[in-house]
């Protein structure tokens, strides 16, 4: 599951689902009872069915306790059968033979295609939940007919899915790399400096600013290396490598728990291999 050929073909990008998923027109609701697959999200958790092999998307009729909402969204065909998605109430208790697994679980038990389609479903459900009312006048919004977007029923203003770009950067100094730690991460885990794009910035400027603000380090030779769709809840991580240009390490403890230079021969616990952070580290530190 972690054999990724390059920095483009990594989980949550379309490369892992394009051969299995045929998208339909947005908001296309099925009026038939044709059996199909279900991508069910409970917050950040995928609801999967346990079988003889690895956990997979539920198929066919759902059990009574797994109540579907009034509106279920059908988003296309998965493996040639209808794919329907919905969000499950946080109070619902998952019962066998179903299980819940986080999209960003430390250990992945599903195949990359299942992970990818559930990530897409989470982004769609997030967009649906955030776009029901117009941000200009508060009117109820209605879907477009042929693309992911909504227009206001009162003022006709249009809005489209909001993807938040983030720069993430590996900083190198001789045989060392700069890694940071967030207090919310699992014990001992370090990763790359990252942050959201600011108004008026290029992504390279964002990468340099985030490193400077969080660690006091100046960087140069900022080079783009790849990107990853990141459904937590709706981001795109834009990856860079850069070289140390100067400055002393000064940790911003309002943002980080720690930041250090690590020799590439003795790296700490790193993020899972499905993340672009780990792919960059593995590609440029080995």
C-alpha positions as CSV (number, residue, x, y, z in Angstrom):
1,X,0.0,0.0,0.0
2,X,3.0,2.3,0.4
3,X,4.7,1.7,-3.0
4,X,4.4,5.1,-4.6
5,X,6.4,5.7,-7.8
6,X,6.7,9.5,-7.5
7,X,5.5,12.6,-5.8
8,X,2.4,12.9,-8.0
9,X,1.0,9.3,-7.6
10,X,0.3,9.4,-3.9
11,X,-2.9,8.9,-1.9
12,X,-5.7,11.4,-2.0
13,X,-4.6,12.4,-5.5
14,X,-6.9,11.3,-8.4
15,X,-4.2,8.9,-9.8
16,X,-5.4,6.2,-7.4
17,X,-9.1,6.4,-8.3
18,X,-9.3,7.4,-11.9
19,X,-9.4,3.9,-13.2
20,X,-12.2,2.9,-10.8
21,X,-14.3,6.0,-10.5
22,X,-16.5,7.6,-13.2
23,X,-17.9,10.9,-11.9
24,X,-21.4,11.9,-12.7
25,X,-22.9,15.4,-13.0
26,X,-22.7,17.1,-9.6
27,X,-25.7,16.6,-7.3
28,X,-27.1,13.8,-9.5
29,X,-29.4,11.9,-7.1
30,X,-30.4,8.4,-8.0
31,X,-34.1,7.6,-8.3
32,X,-33.5,3.9,-8.6
33,X,-32.8,1.1,-6.2
34,X,-29.8,-0.3,-8.0
35,X,-27.4,-1.7,-5.5
36,X,-24.2,0.3,-5.2
37,X,-21.3,1.3,-3.0
38,X,-21.4,3.6,0.0
39,X,-18.7,6.1,1.1
40,X,-19.9,7.0,4.6
41,X,-18.0,9.5,6.7
42,X,-18.3,10.1,10.4
43,X,-16.3,13.3,10.7
44,X,-12.8,12.2,9.8
45,X,-13.7,8.5,10.0
46,X,-14.4,6.1,7.1
47,X,-17.2,3.6,7.8
48,X,-16.0,0.4,6.2
49,X,-17.2,-3.2,6.0
50,X,-14.9,-5.9,7.3
51,X,-14.6,-8.9,4.9
52,X,-12.3,-11.8,4.2
53,X,-9.7,-9.4,2.8
54,X,-9.0,-5.8,3.9
55,X,-11.8,-3.5,4.9
56,X,-13.8,-2.1,2.0
57,X,-16.6,0.2,1.1
58,X,-20.1,-1.2,2.1
59,X,-22.1,-2.5,-0.8
60,X,-25.9,-3.0,-1.2
61,X,-28.5,-2.6,1.5
62,X,-27.3,-1.0,4.7
63,X,-28.3,-2.3,8.2
64,X,-31.2,-0.6,10.0
65,X,-28.9,1.0,12.6
66,X,-26.9,2.7,9.8
67,X,-29.7,5.2,9.0
68,X,-29.2,7.3,5.9
69,X,-30.2,11.0,5.9
70,X,-33.1,12.4,3.9
71,X,-30.7,13.4,1.1
72,X,-28.0,11.0,-0.1
73,X,-25.7,12.3,-2.8
74,X,-24.8,10.0,-5.7
75,X,-21.5,11.2,-7.3
76,X,-20.8,8.7,-10.0
77,X,-19.9,5.0,-10.5
78,X,-17.4,3.1,-8.4
79,X,-16.2,-0.1,-10.0
80,X,-19.1,0.3,-12.4
81,X,-21.8,0.6,-9.7
82,X,-23.5,3.7,-8.2
83,X,-21.5,5.4,-5.5
84,X,-23.5,7.2,-2.9
85,X,-22.1,9.3,0.0
86,X,-23.4,10.8,3.2
87,X,-22.2,11.9,6.6
88,X,-23.1,9.9,9.7
89,X,-24.1,11.5,12.9
90,X,-21.2,11.6,15.5
91,X,-23.4,9.9,18.1
92,X,-23.9,6.7,15.9
93,X,-22.3,3.6,17.4
94,X,-20.5,1.5,14.7
95,X,-21.5,-2.2,14.9
96,X,-19.9,-5.3,13.3
97,X,-19.3,-6.2,10.6
98,X,-18.6,-2.5,10.1
99,X,-15.7,-0.5,11.4
100,X,-14.4,3.0,11.6
101,X,-11.0,4.1,10.5
102,X,-9.5,7.6,10.4
103,X,-8.5,8.9,7.0
104,X,-5.2,9.9,8.6
105,X,-4.8,6.8,10.8
106,X,-1.2,6.1,11.8
107,X,-1.4,2.6,10.2
108,X,-3.4,2.2,7.0
109,X,-5.5,-0.9,6.6
110,X,-7.3,-0.1,3.4
111,X,-6.1,0.1,-0.2
112,X,-5.1,3.4,-1.7
113,X,-8.1,3.5,-4.0
114,X,-10.6,3.2,-1.1
115,X,-8.6,5.8,0.9
116,X,-8.7,8.1,-2.1
117,X,-12.4,7.9,-2.8
118,X,-13.3,8.4,0.9
119,X,-11.0,11.4,0.9
120,X,-12.9,12.8,-2.1
121,X,-16.3,12.1,-0.4
122,X,-15.1,13.9,2.7
123,X,-14.2,17.0,0.6
124,X,-17.6,17.0,-1.1
125,X,-19.5,16.6,2.1
126,X,-17.5,19.4,3.7
127,X,-18.3,21.7,0.7
128,X,-22.0,20.7,0.9
129,X,-22.1,21.6,4.6
130,X,-20.2,25.0,4.2
131,X,-22.1,26.3,1.1
132,X,-25.8,26.1,1.9
133,X,-26.2,29.8,2.4
134,X,-24.8,32.8,0.5
135,X,-21.9,34.5,2.1
136,X,-23.1,37.9,0.7
137,X,-26.7,38.1,1.7
138,X,-27.5,34.9,3.6
139,X,-29.9,33.5,1.0
140,X,-30.2,29.8,0.5
141,X,-28.0,28.5,-2.3
142,X,-28.9,26.1,-5.1
143,X,-26.6,23.8,-7.1
144,X,-25.4,24.5,-10.6
145,X,-26.5,21.8,-13.1
146,X,-23.1,20.8,-14.6
147,X,-20.3,21.7,-12.2
148,X,-19.5,21.8,-8.5
149,X,-20.8,25.2,-7.5
150,X,-23.8,26.9,-6.0
151,X,-25.7,30.1,-6.7
152,X,-27.7,32.2,-4.4
153,X,-31.5,32.1,-4.8
154,X,-31.8,35.7,-3.8
155,X,-28.9,37.7,-5.1
156,X,-27.6,35.1,-7.7
157,X,-24.0,35.3,-6.4
158,X,-22.0,32.3,-7.3
159,X,-19.6,30.3,-5.1
160,X,-17.4,27.3,-5.8
161,X,-15.6,24.7,-3.7
162,X,-12.9,26.4,-1.6
163,X,-9.6,24.7,-1.7
164,X,-7.0,26.1,0.8
165,X,-3.4,26.0,-0.6
166,X,-0.6,25.2,1.9
167,X,3.1,25.3,1.3
168,X,5.2,22.5,2.9
169,X,8.9,22.6,2.7
170,X,12.0,20.5,3.4
171,X,14.9,22.6,4.4
172,X,18.4,21.2,3.9
173,X,21.8,22.2,5.4
174,X,24.7,20.0,4.4
175,X,23.8,16.5,5.7
176,X,21.0,17.8,8.0
177,X,17.3,18.6,7.6
178,X,15.1,21.0,9.5
179,X,12.1,19.2,11.1
180,X,9.3,20.5,13.4
181,X,6.9,19.0,15.9
182,X,3.3,20.0,16.6
183,X,2.1,19.1,20.1
184,X,-1.1,17.5,18.7
185,X,0.9,14.9,16.7
186,X,1.7,11.4,18.0
187,X,4.5,11.2,20.6
188,X,7.9,11.7,19.0
189,X,6.7,12.5,15.5
190,X,8.4,15.3,13.5
191,X,7.5,16.6,10.0
192,X,8.1,19.5,7.7
193,X,7.3,23.1,8.2
194,X,4.0,24.0,6.5
195,X,1.4,26.8,6.5
196,X,-1.5,28.4,4.6
197,X,-1.0,30.7,1.7
198,X,-1.4,34.4,2.7
199,X,-3.0,37.2,0.8
200,X,-0.7,38.5,-2.0
201,X,1.8,35.7,-1.6
202,X,3.3,33.3,-4.1
203,X,3.6,29.7,-2.8
204,X,7.4,30.1,-2.6
205,X,7.0,33.3,-0.5
206,X,4.6,31.4,1.7
207,X,7.2,28.6,2.2
208,X,9.9,31.1,3.1
209,X,7.7,33.1,5.5
210,X,6.4,30.0,7.4
211,X,10.0,28.7,7.9
212,X,11.1,32.2,9.1
213,X,8.2,32.7,11.4
214,X,8.2,29.3,13.0
215,X,12.0,28.6,13.3
216,X,13.9,31.9,12.6
217,X,15.7,30.3,9.6
218,X,16.1,31.9,6.2
219,X,15.9,29.7,3.1
220,X,16.9,30.0,-0.5
221,X,16.8,27.9,-3.8
222,X,13.1,27.1,-3.1
223,X,12.1,24.4,-5.7
224,X,8.7,22.9,-6.3
225,X,8.6,19.1,-6.2
226,X,4.9,18.0,-6.1
227,X,1.5,18.4,-4.5
228,X,-1.1,16.4,-2.8
229,X,-4.9,16.8,-2.3
230,X,-5.4,16.8,1.5
231,X,-9.0,16.3,2.7
232,X,-8.5,17.7,6.2
233,X,-10.9,19.2,5.5
234,X,-10.2,20.7,2.0
235,X,-6.6,21.6,1.3
236,X,-3.9,21.1,-1.3
237,X,-0.4,20.6,0.0
238,X,2.2,22.2,-2.3
239,X,5.6,20.7,-1.7
240,X,9.1,22.3,-1.9
241,X,12.7,21.7,-1.1
242,X,15.0,24.5,-0.1
243,X,18.5,25.2,1.2
244,X,19.5,26.9,4.4
245,X,20.5,30.5,3.8
246,X,21.2,31.7,7.3
247,X,19.8,32.4,10.8
248,X,19.8,30.8,14.2
249,X,17.1,28.3,15.2
250,X,14.4,30.1,17.3
251,X,11.3,28.1,17.8
252,X,7.9,29.8,17.8
253,X,6.3,28.0,20.7
254,X,2.9,29.4,20.0
255,X,2.9,27.3,16.8
256,X,5.3,24.5,17.6
257,X,6.4,22.2,20.4
258,X,9.9,21.8,19.0
259,X,12.1,22.3,15.9
260,X,15.5,20.8,15.3
261,X,18.2,20.0,12.8
262,X,18.4,16.3,12.3
263,X,21.2,14.4,10.5
264,X,19.7,12.5,7.6
265,X,21.4,9.3,9.0
266,X,19.4,9.6,12.3
267,X,15.9,10.9,11.6
268,X,13.1,10.8,14.2
269,X,9.7,9.2,13.9
270,X,8.2,10.6,10.6
271,X,4.6,10.9,9.2
272,X,3.0,8.0,7.4
273,X,4.3,7.2,3.9
274,X,1.0,8.3,2.3
275,X,1.6,12.0,3.2
276,X,3.5,14.3,0.9
277,X,5.7,15.3,3.9
278,X,7.0,11.8,4.1
279,X,7.3,11.4,0.4
280,X,9.5,14.5,0.2
281,X,11.7,13.4,3.1
282,X,12.1,9.9,1.6
283,X,12.9,11.3,-1.9
284,X,15.4,14.0,-0.8
285,X,17.0,12.6,2.3
286,X,17.9,9.1,1.1
